[in-house]
Amino acid sequence: MVEVKKESKCQICDSYNMKGMWQCECGVMNVSKNEKCWKCGRPRGI
């Protein structure tokens, strides 16, 4: 039998190191250097 690797549907997660990212309340991921969400403009939660 051939071992099948579980593929993630998220290409960004597969190709980038997610350390230093933060997730906004609206559900999108932001780069750590950004203090506000790029999508909704909310300030970064602590």
C-alpha positions in Angstrom: 0.0 0.0 0.0 1.1 3.5 -0.6 1.1 5.9 2.3 -1.1 8.9 1.6 -0.1 12.2 3.1 -2.9 14.3 4.4 -2.8 17.5 2.3 -3.8 20.8 3.8 -6.3 22.8 1.7 -4.4 26.0 2.8 -1.5 26.6 0.5 -0.3 29.6 2.7 -0.1 27.3 5.7 1.9 24.8 3.8 4.3 27.2 2.2 5.0 29.8 5.0 6.2 29.6 8.6 3.1 30.8 10.6 5.2 31.9 13.6 4.7 35.6 14.3 1.2 35.6 12.9 -1.9 36.6 14.8 -5.5 35.9 14.1 -8.1 38.6 14.2 -11.6 38.2 15.6 -12.9 38.3 12.1 -11.0 35.1 11.4 -8.2 36.2 9.1 -4.4 35.9 9.8 -2.2 38.9 10.1 1.5 39.5 10.0 2.9 40.2 13.5 4.2 43.7 12.6 0.7 44.9 11.7 -1.1 46.4 14.7 -4.5 46.5 12.9 -6.2 43.8 10.8 -5.7 44.2 7.1 -9.3 43.1 6.4 -11.6 44.7 9.0 -9.2 47.3 10.6 -9.7 46.1 14.2 -6.7 46.7 16.5 -4.6 43.7 17.4 -5.9 41.8 20.4 -3.6 41.2 23.3 
